Amino acid sequence: MDRGTERGNPPHGPAAAGRIPLAVVVVDREGLVSHWSRGARRLVGTTREEAVGRPVVDLLPVSGALPEDDEAEPYGAYAAYDGLGPDLESSLDGRLFYPAAGRARLTAADSDRIDVLWWAYPLVGPGAERLLVLAADAGALRPEDAGVSGAGAAVERIAPGFALHTDFPGAEDLARRLPEILPSMSVGESARIVAQVLELGYPVLEFSQNDRVPVTPDWGVPRRTERMERRQRAAAAALSGEPLPQDAEHEDEGEDLEYVAVRERLEFLNEVSGRIGTSLDLSRTIVEVSRAVVPRFTDVAGTYLREQVVAGEGFSDGVPDTTTMWHRVALEHTDEPGRWDDVVPVGEAMPFPAHTPFFQCMTTGEPVLVPRISEQMGHMIAAQFEKRDIRPLITGRSMLVVPLKARNVVLGFMILLRHPERVEFNDMDRVTGAELAARAGLVLDNARMYTYQESVAETLQDSMLPHIAPRMSGCDIATRYLPGTLLGRVGGDWFDSVKLPGSRTALVVGDVMGHGLNSAAMMGQLRTAVQTMAALDLPPAQLLRNLDDLAQRLGEHYLATCLYAIYDPIASELEIANAGHIPPVLVRAENGHSDLLELPTGAPIGVGGVPFESVRVRVAPGDRLVMCTDGLVEVRGEDIGVGLATLCESAAHPAASMDDACDTIIRALNTRGGRKDDVALLMARLNGIEPEDVAEWRIGHDPREAGRARAAVREQLHVWGLGSVADTAELLVSELVTNAVRHSHSRPIDLRLVRGDTLLCEVDDDDHTLPTLLSAGRLDEFGRGMRVVSTLAREWGTSRTSSGKTVWFELTLPRR
C-alpha cells in the first residue's frame, strides 16, 4: 500500500463509495454496550437483548480502543494502528484522541469464525456515549463490491483505515446516513457524534492496489421480483411436497432487507405513538407531534391547523376552501438556529391557493408527495409569502404533505421536507407519513375536543361567578378565584354576597365536590338557591337546612360544603353557620391577631338528616373576615393544619388595600406546590355603621303618621347636611309609610334612615304581601305610589321578614 495515499493524498481519479453492511455499536463510559444495531446482530449473531449491557470487548475486538486509565486520561488514550495516518490531527484543542481501526477473526454465534473489519471513534461530551464502533464482514467483500474499478480478482490485502472527509467528494453519505441508524437520540446528540466522526476522519477500505474507498452503510433492498420468485418457488414446493429450494431454505429475516425496512417503520410509528398524546393540552400535543418526526423521518416539519382548532372551537364539517385560514402552530428543523424563524414564523395565519400541493392535500385528505421541489414549484410556493423569499429554504428538497385527519375531517396538515442530500421520500414514506398523520390527527382532535369542552365549562363557570361590588353597606369586599391544575380543572367553588334588609350583608363561600361541567352546573343551581333564600331573610342555619333539602332533590350524587354568614353593621355582629366547610379566619383590627372561628362543623350539603347550628360573633369596626375553599389550604401529602396556620398568618399580614391583602394570602399559599383544586377566596372588612349615621322612628297606624314621618325625615336630613335630597326623600318616605299604614295589621311600623355611600330608607311592617308595580289608568285612585318610587330612587326593593316585610329605597348622595 502506497504510504503517500495513506497520508491523505487522494488516489488518481475519483473513488466510488463502498457500500457494505455495517454494524453500529455505541459503548458507554463503563465500556458496556448501550446500542446494538441490527447489522451487529447479523454480523456477530448476538441479539440486541443479549448484547446491551455486556462489555464490548466480549463481543468485538476493540480492547485497544478503550482507555486503560480513566483518571489519567479523562477522554481516553486511543491506540493508532493498522491503517492510521500520522497526520490525522484533531483541531478540538487536543481533547479528541486518535480513532482506532483493526481486523480480526472471531467466533460468531451459530456460525464459523468470521473475518471482521472495525473502526472505533472516541466520543466526548456531556452524554453517556464513550465509543462509536463500526464493523463489517471482510470475508464477504469483493473488489467490485467496494466500487473499485479495475481491481483484479486477487486482493493481497484489505484493511480498515481513516481519511479526512475532504479527500472524497462522495464521503458525505456517511454523515447523512449515520444518524438514521443511531439509537433514538436528540438532534443535538446525533449532531455531536457526527461532528466528531467528521473531525477524526471517514472510515475507508485500503486495498493492496493502493486504492482507498470511503465506507458508507449499505441500505440496498433486494428487488421485490427476486424475493417474490423465491417465495413462489417455496410455495410451489410446499404444495407439491418437494423439498424447499436451497435459496428459500436458507433465506432468513436478516437477509430480507425490505422486511427489515417495514419492521423499522412500524417500530418508528409505535415509538412516535408513545411520544405523542401524553397530555390533553393542545399546545403541548402540537409540539410533541412536530418533534416526533425530526430528525428521524424528516429534516423539517411544519404543522398547520385550522383557525377553529387553534381557538378550541367547534366548526362545521365540509371540505376546506381557499378562504380557510391555516395557522402555523409549530416548526421543527435541523438547520442552523433561526434560519426559518424570520421567513416562516410560528403563529402566522394564511390561506392556500388552489394550485398548491397543500390545498390538494387538505381538500382530498390524502398525502401529496413531491420527490423534488423544482425551481418552478419553489417560485409558485414562495409567491404566497409577501416580501419573503422562501425559495432557498425549499428548492431542491423532497417534500411530503400529510393531512391531519380525525373522524373524516381535516384538522390541518404537516409539511415534511428532507435536505437535498438526503434520500427522497418514496411510496413507503408516503404510507408511513399517512399512518403517522392519522395517529397524530386523532391525538390532536382529542386535545381539541378537550380544549373546547374546557372552554365551554370555563365560560359557564365565569358566567355563574358573581361580580361582587367592592363596597356593601358597612363593609368592603375583595374576592379571588383560581382554576385548578388538574385535568377538568373547572370546579364547583363559588363565592357571593347578598344585600339584606337592615343594612345587612350575606357573605357566602361554597364548594361542590368534583370537577367538570356537572360540578359547575351544580354550583350554579346552589348559588341561585342561596340567592333566592337569602332574599327571604332566612337565618343561616335555616338557609343551610333548606339548601340541603334542595340538593337531595336535585340528585343524590352531589355533595357540597358551604359557609354562610350574615353581617349586621349596625349591631356589629356576625351570625354564621357551617355545612362541612373549613372555618373562616377573623383578623382583629385592634391588635392584628388572627384566629380560626370555632364553629359547629355540620355535614356537607346533600348528606341529609343532619342539623345545622348558627353562631353569633361580636366584631369591631375594621375587623376582617376571610372565607375560602379547601383548595387554597389543602395540599396532597400535607396535613391541612399546616395550610390553615399559613392562612391565619398571611391573613394577619398588614396590607395597603383589600386587594393587596388577598394577593398576600394567594402568594403565601399558592407557592407551596401540589395544589390541584380550584380556589375561591372572599375577604370582607367589617367597617360597621356609626350610631350617628342611623336614625329610627316608630310609627302608629293613624294615617296622619305619614305627615309626621315626612317632617322627621326632613329634619334629620338637614342635620346631616343632606338638604339637597330632602324633597325627594320626603316624597318617597310618604309613599312607603302611607302603604304601610294602609296594609299593616297590629304591630307598629318601623322607619329607618342610614347614611353611608348612599342614603338608605327602610320601612318595616307586619304585612306579608309584597308591593308590586301596577299599570294605573288615568282615573285609577291607587297604583301610582310604587311607580313614583321606582322612577325617583337609585335602587329599591322588597323582602320578606319573619314578622312581615321590608320595603326600601336608596338615593344617590351629592359628592362631599
Stockholm file with secondary structure:
# STOCKHOLM 1.0

chainA/1-816         MDRGTERGNPPHGPAAAGRIPLAVVVVDREGLVSHWSRGARRLVGTTREEAVGRPVVDLLPVSGALPEDDEAEPYGAYAAYDGLGPDLESSLDGRLFYPAAGRARLTAADSDRIDVLWWAYPLVGPGAERLLVLAADAGALRPEDAGVSGAGAAVERIAPGFALHTDFPGAEDLARRLPEILPSMSVGESARIVAQVLELGYPVLEFSQNDRVPVTPDWGVPRRTERMERRQRAAAAALSGEPLPQDAEHEDEGEDLEYVAVRERLEFLNEVSGRIGTSLDLSRTIVEVSRAVVPRFTDVAGTYLREQVVAGEGFSDGVPDTTTMWHRVALEHTDEPGRWDDVVPVGEAMPFPAHTPFFQCMTTGEPVLVPRISEQMGHMIAAQFEKRDIRPLITGRSMLVVPLKARNVVLGFMILLRHPERVEFNDMDRVTGAELAARAGLVLDNARMYTYQESVAETLQDSMLPHIAPRMSGCDIATRYLPGTLLGRVGGDWFDSVKLPGSRTALVVGDVMGHGLNSAAMMGQLRTAVQTMAALDLPPAQLLRNLDDLAQRLGEHYLATCLYAIYDPIASELEIANAGHIPPVLVRAENGHSDLLELPTGAPIGVGGVPFESVRVRVAPGDRLVMCTDGLVEVRGEDIGVGLATLCESAAHPAASMDDACDTIIRALNTRGGRKDDVALLMARLNGIEPEDVAEWRIGHDPREAGRARAAVREQLHVWGLGSVADTAELLVSELVTNAVRHSHSRPIDLRLVRGDTLLCEVDDDDHTLPTLLSAGRLDEFGRGMRVVSTLAREWGTSRTSSGKTVWFELTLPRR
#=GR chainA/1-816 SS CCHHHHTTCCCSSCCCCEEECCEEEEEETTSBEEEECHHHHHHHCCCHHHHTTSBGGGTSSCGGGSCSCTTTSTTCCCCCCSSCCTTCCCCSTTCSCCCEEEEEEEECTTSCEEEEEEEEEECCSSSSEEEEEEEEEGGGCCTTTTTCTTCCSCCSCEEEEEECGGGCGGGHHHHHHHHHHSCSCCHHHHHHHHHHHHHHCEEEEEETTSCEEEEEECCCCCCHHHHHHHHHHHHHHHHHTCCCCHHHHTCCTTTCHHHHHHHHHHHHHHHHHHHSCSSSCHHHHHHHHHHHSTTTTCSEEEEEEEHHHHTTCCCCCSCCCTTCCEEEEEEEESSSTTTTTTTSCTTCEECCCTTSHHHHHHHHCSCEEESSCCHHHHHHHHTTSTTCCCHHHHTTCEEEEEEEEETTEEEEEEEEEECTTSCCCCHHHHHHHHHHHHHHHHHHHHHHHHHHHHHHHHHHHHHHSCCCCSEETTEEEEEEEECCSSTTCCEEEEEEEEEETTTEEEEEEEEEEEESHHHHHHHHHHHHHHHHHHHTTCCHHHHHHHHHHHHHHHCTTCCEEEEEEEEETTTTEEEEEEESCCCCEEECTTTCCEEECCCCCCCCBTSCSCCCCEEEEECCTTEEEEEECTTTTCCTTSCHHHHHHHHHHHHTSCCSSHHHHHHHHHHHHHTSSCCCSCEEEEEEEECCCCGGGEEEEEECSCTTHHHHHHHHHHHHHHHTTCGGGHHHHHHHHHHHHHHHHHHCCSSCEEEEEEESSEEEEEEEESCCCCCCCCCCCTTCSSSCHHHHHHHHSSEEEEEEETTEEEEEEEEECCCC
#=GC SS_cons         CCHHHHTTCCCSSCCCCEEECCEEEEEETTSBEEEECHHHHHHHCCCHHHHTTSBGGGTSSCGGGSCSCTTTSTTCCCCCCSSCCTTCCCCSTTCSCCCEEEEEEEECTTSCEEEEEEEEEECCSSSSEEEEEEEEEGGGCCTTTTTCTTCCSCCSCEEEEEECGGGCGGGHHHHHHHHHHSCSCCHHHHHHHHHHHHHHCEEEEEETTSCEEEEEECCCCCCHHHHHHHHHHHHHHHHHTCCCCHHHHTCCTTTCHHHHHHHHHHHHHHHHHHHSCSSSCHHHHHHHHHHHSTTTTCSEEEEEEEHHHHTTCCCCCSCCCTTCCEEEEEEEESSSTTTTTTTSCTTCEECCCTTSHHHHHHHHCSCEEESSCCHHHHHHHHTTSTTCCCHHHHTTCEEEEEEEEETTEEEEEEEEEECTTSCCCCHHHHHHHHHHHHHHHHHHHHHHHHHHHHHHHHHHHHHHSCCCCSEETTEEEEEEEECCSSTTCCEEEEEEEEEETTTEEEEEEEEEEEESHHHHHHHHHHHHHHHHHHHTTCCHHHHHHHHHHHHHHHCTTCCEEEEEEEEETTTTEEEEEEESCCCCEEECTTTCCEEECCCCCCCCBTSCSCCCCEEEEECCTTEEEEEECTTTTCCTTSCHHHHHHHHHHHHTSCCSSHHHHHHHHHHHHHTSSCCCSCEEEEEEEECCCCGGGEEEEEECSCTTHHHHHHHHHHHHHHHTTCGGGHHHHHHHHHHHHHHHHHHCCSSCEEEEEEESSEEEEEEEESCCCCCCCCCCCTTCSSSCHHHHHHHHSSEEEEEEETTEEEEEEEEECCCC
//
